[in-house]
């Protein structure tokens, strides 16, 4: 999703760019969303969103590096590290984690997608922002869009901050998935995906970061360079899908909630709209196939740990891959 269009532009009535509109059109929901968009996508944060961000110990960040590759990242700190100083500005007092690609993407004028998510209450709110200032503690940003998301597919788990200590962080970089990376993916019930819109004549550039949840193993490792993941019924905004229709590059983030290990993936996405493979996964509306181009695993990176997860009730309507494991 890009910033809200300038009044008088061809698509001034819509906050959605051409890719998002194309996906909405294909699924027959474009007119319905166009009539309601202004009621849930805002140019300022309501008080409820401002208060929500201030109570979080972490936030997901979507960014784009100099080569145009999106990355999904996470920032963490004591509640209050992320503050809405007013309805259109955010102050972030946290620096990117060790070896996080956000180090290279964070710059003045950079568009970012922020996702505030509170797993134990299944609440989440999103903000698209532009970096206005870099500080020793973090950065400040100007809001472009603010909107909420439904609680579907969020696994309820309680986060707590831990003292990560001065221990050396082990980093594994590879062009494909090694055994440790595959284990994180095949046991995951959650991942985050960053995607970007480069901008056009009617709307400026923007970055999104979105949550995806499923039963453990819902992301399948097809081989060391390929993943498959179902897409379930969502809010029909098609922020991620719309971005990927225009630029297939994406960034995936998998979190090991027990150890704090972070797995960052740079991928290219292919969308499978229908067919036997979609039909074989109960509840799937579409599938994503991800071709891995770069993988970064940072051990014990995130200073958060979570308790046991309670799976989303929405997942009762979904199945599993018909085969027993990776192909």
For each residue, the residues with C-beta under 8 A, 3 or more apart:
1: 15 16 17 20 41 128 145 197 206 208 237 239 242
2: 5 15 17 128 144 197 199 203 204 205 206
3: 128 144 145 203 204 206
4: 15 41 43 144 145
5: 2 9 11 12 13 14 15 202 203
6: 9 12
7: 12
8: 12
9: 5 6 12 202 203
10: 202
11: 5 14 16 17 21 202 203
12: 5 6 7 8 9
13: 5 34 37
14: 5 11 21 34 37
15: 1 2 4 5 37 38 41 145
16: 1 11 20 21 24 33 34 37 237 242
17: 1 2 11 20 21 197 200 202 203 206 242 246
18: 21 22 200 242 246
19: 22 23 197 238 241 242 243 244 245 246
20: 1 16 17 23 24 237 238 239 241 242 243
21: 11 14 16 17 18 24 25 30 242
22: 18 19 25 26 242 245
23: 19 20 26 27 238 241 242 245
24: 16 20 21 27 29 30 33 236 238 242
25: 21 22 28 30
26: 22 23 273
27: 23 24 236 238
28: 25
29: 24 32 33 236
30: 21 24 25 33 34
31: 34 35
32: 29 35 36 236
33: 16 24 29 30 36 37 236 237
34: 13 14 16 30 31 37
35: 31 32
36: 32 33 39 40
37: 13 14 15 16 33 34 40 41
38: 15 41
39: 36
40: 36 37 147 148
41: 1 4 15 37 38 145 146 147
42: 45 46 145 146 147
43: 4 88 143 144 145 146
44: 87 88 143 146
45: 42 49 50 53 84 87 88 127 143 146
46: 42 49 50 87 146
47: 50 51
48: 51 52
49: 45 46 52 53 84 116 125 127 146 148
50: 45 46 47 53 54 84 87
51: 47 48 54 55
52: 48 49 55 56 116 118 123 125
53: 45 49 50 56 59 82 83 84 90 116 125 127
54: 50 51 79 80 82 83 84
55: 51 52 79 118
56: 52 53 59 79 82 116 117 118
57: 76 77 78 79 81 159 160 161 304
58: 74 75 76 77 159 302 304
59: 53 56 74 75 82 92 114 115 116 117
60: 72 73 74 114 115 116 117 192 209 211 253
61: 72 73 74 75 102 112 113 114 115 209
62: 70 71 72 73 112 113 114 115 194 195 196 207 208 209 251
63: 70 71 73 101 102 105 106 110 112 113 194 207
64: 68 69 70 71 105 110 111 196 207
65: 68 69 71 101 104 105
66: 104 105
67:
68: 64 65 196 198 247 249
69: 64 65 249 251 266
70: 62 63 64 194 195 196 207 249 250 251
71: 62 63 64 65 101 102 105 194 251 253 264 266
72: 60 61 62 192 193 194 209 251 252 253 264
73: 60 61 62 63 96 97 100 101 102 194 253 264
74: 58 59 60 61 97 100 192 253 255 262 302
75: 58 59 61 81 82 92 94 95 96 97 102 138
76: 57 58 81 94 97 161 302 303 304
77: 57 58 80 81 82 93 94 161
78: 57 81 161
79: 54 55 56 57
80: 54 77 83 93
81: 57 75 76 77 78 92 93 94 138
82: 53 54 56 59 75 77 90 91 92 93 94 116
83: 53 54 80 90 91 93
84: 45 49 50 53 54 87 89 90 91
85: 89 90 91 140
86: 89
87: 44 45 46 50 84 143
88: 43 44 45 142 143
89: 84 85 86 132 140 141 142 143
90: 53 82 83 84 85 114 127 129 140 141 143
91: 82 83 84 85 138 140
92: 59 75 81 82 138 139 140 141
93: 77 80 81 82 83 137 138
94: 75 76 77 81 82 137 138
95: 75 137 138
96: 73 75 100 102 103 106
97: 73 74 75 76 100 102 262 298 301 302
98: 169 171 298 301
99: 103 169 171 296 298 301
100: 73 74 96 97 103 262 264 298 301
101: 63 65 71 73 104 105 251 264 296
102: 61 63 71 73 75 96 97 105 106
103: 96 99 100 106
104: 65 66 101
105: 63 64 65 66 71 101 102 110
106: 63 96 102 103 110 131 134 139
107: 110 131 134
108: 131 132 133 134
109: 130 131
110: 63 64 105 106 107 130 131
111: 64 128 129 130 131 144 196 204 205 206 207
112: 61 62 63 128 129 130 131 141 207
113: 61 62 63 126 127 128 129 194 206 207 208 209
114: 59 60 61 62 90 126 127 128 129 209
115: 59 60 61 62 124 125 126 192 209 210 211
116: 49 52 53 56 59 60 82 124 125 126 127
117: 56 59 60 123 124 154 211
118: 52 55 56 121 122 123 124
119: 122 154 155 156 157 158 159 306 309
120: 156 157 158 159
121: 118 156
122: 118 119 151 154 156 312
123: 52 117 118 151
124: 115 116 117 118 148 149 151 154 211
125: 49 52 53 115 116 146 147 148 149
126: 113 114 115 116 145 146 147 148 149 208 209
127: 45 49 53 90 113 114 116 143 145 146
128: 1 2 3 111 112 113 114 143 144 145 146 206 207 208
129: 90 111 112 113 114 141 142 143 144
130: 109 110 111 112 141 142 144
131: 106 107 108 109 110 111 112 134 139 140 141
132: 89 108 139 140 141 142
133: 108 139 140
134: 106 107 108 131 139
135: 138 139 140
136:
137: 93 94 95
138: 75 81 91 92 93 94 95 135
139: 92 106 131 132 133 134 135
140: 85 89 90 91 92 131 132 133 135
141: 89 90 92 112 129 130 131 132
142: 88 89 129 130 132
143: 43 44 45 87 88 89 90 127 128 129 146
144: 2 3 4 43 111 128 129 130 206
145: 1 3 4 15 41 42 43 126 127 128 206
146: 41 42 43 44 45 46 49 125 126 127 128 143
147: 40 41 42 125 126
148: 40 49 124 125 126
149: 124 125 126 211 235
150: 234 235
151: 122 123 124 154 312
152: 213 232 233 234 312 314
153: 211 212 213 214 232 312 314 315
154: 117 119 122 124 151 190 211 213 312
155: 119 189 190 213 309 310 311 312
156: 119 120 121 122 309 310 312
157: 119 120 257 306 307 308 309 310
158: 119 120 306 307
159: 57 58 119 120 304 305 306
160: 57 304 305 306 307
161: 57 76 77 78 303 304
162: 260 303 304 305
163: 303
164: 167 260 300 301 303
165:
166:
167: 164 300
168:
169: 98 99 298 299 300 301
170: 298 299 300
171: 98 99 296 297 298 299
172: 178 180 181 295 296 297 298 299
173: 294 295 296
174: 177 178 181 294 295
175: 225 292 293 294 295
176: 224 225 292 295
177: 174 181 182 185 221 224 225 292 295
178: 172 174 181 182 224 295 297
179: 182 183
180: 172 183 184 297
181: 172 174 177 178 184 185 263 295 297
182: 177 178 179 185 186 221 224 326
183: 179 180 186 187
184: 180 181 187 188 254 256 261 263 297
185: 177 181 182 188 191 219 221 227 254 263
186: 182 183 217 219 220 221 325 326
187: 183 184 216 217
188: 184 185 191 216 217 218 219 254
189: 155 213 214 215 216 218 309 311
190: 154 155 211 212 213 254 255
191: 185 188 212 219 229 252 253 254
192: 60 72 74 115 209 210 211 212 252 253 255
193: 72 209 210 212 240 250 251 252 253
194: 62 63 70 71 72 73 113 207 208 209 210 250 251 252 253
195: 62 70 207 208 210 239 240 243 244 247 249 250 251 269
196: 62 64 68 70 111 205 206 207 208 243 247 249
197: 1 2 17 19 203 205 206 207 208 242 243 246 247
198: 68 205 246 247
199: 2 203 204 205 206
200: 17 18 203
201:
202: 5 9 10 11 17
203: 2 3 5 9 11 17 197 199 200 206
204: 2 3 111 199
205: 2 111 196 197 198 199
206: 1 2 3 17 111 113 128 144 145 196 197 199 203
207: 62 63 64 70 111 112 113 128 194 195 196 197
208: 1 62 113 126 128 194 195 196 197 239 240 243
209: 60 61 62 72 113 114 115 126 192 193 194
210: 115 192 193 194 195 239 240
211: 60 115 117 124 149 153 154 190 192
212: 153 190 191 192 193 229 231
213: 152 153 154 155 189 190 218 312 315
214: 153 189 218 219 229 230 232 315 318
215: 189 218 311 315 318 320
216: 187 188 189
217: 186 187 188 220 320 321
218: 188 189 213 214 215 229 230 318 320 321
219: 185 186 188 191 214 227 228 229
220: 186 217 227 228 229 321 326 327
221: 177 182 185 186 224 226 227 326
222: 226 227 228 289 326 327
223: 226 326 327
224: 176 177 178 182 221 292
225: 175 176 177 291 292
226: 221 222 223 289 290 291 292
227: 185 219 220 221 222 252 267 289 290 292
228: 219 220 222 277 287 288 289 290 321
229: 191 212 214 218 219 220 287 288 290
230: 214 218 278 281 283 284 285 286 287 288 318
231: 212 234 241 284 285 286 287 288
232: 152 153 214 283 284 285 314 318
233: 152 283 285
234: 150 152 231 237 238
235: 149 150
236: 24 27 29 32 33
237: 1 16 20 33 234 242
238: 19 20 23 24 27 234 241 242
239: 1 20 195 208 210 242 243
240: 193 195 208 210 243 244 250
241: 19 20 23 231 238 244 245 271 286
242: 1 16 17 18 19 20 21 22 23 24 197 237 238 239 245 246
243: 19 20 195 196 197 208 239 240 246 247 250
244: 19 195 240 241 247 248 250 269 271
245: 19 22 23 241 242 271
246: 17 18 19 197 198 242 243
247: 68 195 196 197 198 243 244
248: 244 268 269 270
249: 68 69 70 195 196 266 267 268 269
250: 70 193 194 195 240 243 244 266 267 268 269 290
251: 62 69 70 71 72 101 193 194 195 264 265 266 267
252: 72 191 192 193 194 227 263 264 265 267 290
253: 60 71 72 73 74 191 192 193 194 262 263 264 265
254: 184 185 188 190 191 262 263 265
255: 74 190 192 260 261 262 263 302
256: 184 259 260 261 262 263
257: 157 305 306 309
258: 305 306
259: 256 299 300
260: 162 164 255 256 300 301 302 303 304 305
261: 184 255 256 297 298 299 300 301 302
262: 74 97 100 253 254 255 256 297 298 301 302
263: 181 184 185 252 253 254 255 256 295 296 297
264: 71 72 73 100 101 251 252 253 295 296 297 298
265: 251 252 253 254 290 292 294 295 296
266: 69 71 249 250 251 292 293 294 295
267: 227 249 250 251 252 290 291 292 293
268: 248 249 250 290 291 293
269: 195 244 248 249 250 288 289 290 291
270: 248 288 289 290 291
271: 241 244 245 286 287 288 289
272: 275 277 278 286 287 288 289
273: 26 278 286
274: 278 279 286
275: 272 278 279
276: 279 280
277: 228 272 280 281 287
278: 230 272 273 274 275 281 284 285 286 287
279: 274 275 276
280: 276 277 321 322
281: 230 277 278 284 287 318 319 320 321 322
282: 317 318 319 320
283: 230 232 233 317 318 319
284: 230 231 232 278 281 287 318
285: 230 231 232 233 278
286: 230 231 241 271 272 273 274 278
287: 228 229 230 231 271 272 277 278 281 284
288: 228 229 230 231 269 270 271 272
289: 222 226 227 228 269 270 271 272
290: 226 227 228 229 250 252 265 267 268 269 270
291: 225 226 267 268 269 270
292: 175 176 177 224 225 226 227 265 266 267 295
293: 175 266 267 268
294: 173 174 175 265 266
295: 172 173 174 175 176 177 178 181 263 264 265 266 292
296: 99 101 171 172 173 263 264 265
297: 171 172 178 180 181 184 261 262 263 264
298: 97 98 99 100 169 170 171 172 261 262 264 301
299: 169 170 171 172 259 261
300: 164 167 169 170 259 260 261
301: 97 98 99 100 164 169 260 261 262 298
302: 58 74 76 97 255 260 261 262
303: 76 161 162 163 164 260
304: 57 58 76 159 160 161 162 260
305: 159 160 162 257 258 260
306: 119 157 158 159 160 257 258 309
307: 157 158 160
308: 157
309: 119 155 156 157 189 257 306
310: 155 156 157
311: 155 189 215 315
312: 122 151 152 153 154 155 156 213 315
313: 316
314: 152 153 232 317 318
315: 153 213 214 215 311 312 318
316: 313
317: 282 283 314
318: 214 215 218 230 232 281 282 283 284 314 315
319: 281 282 283
320: 215 217 218 281 282
321: 217 218 220 228 280 281
322: 280 281
323: 327
324:
325: 186
326: 182 186 220 221 222 223
327: 220 222 223 323
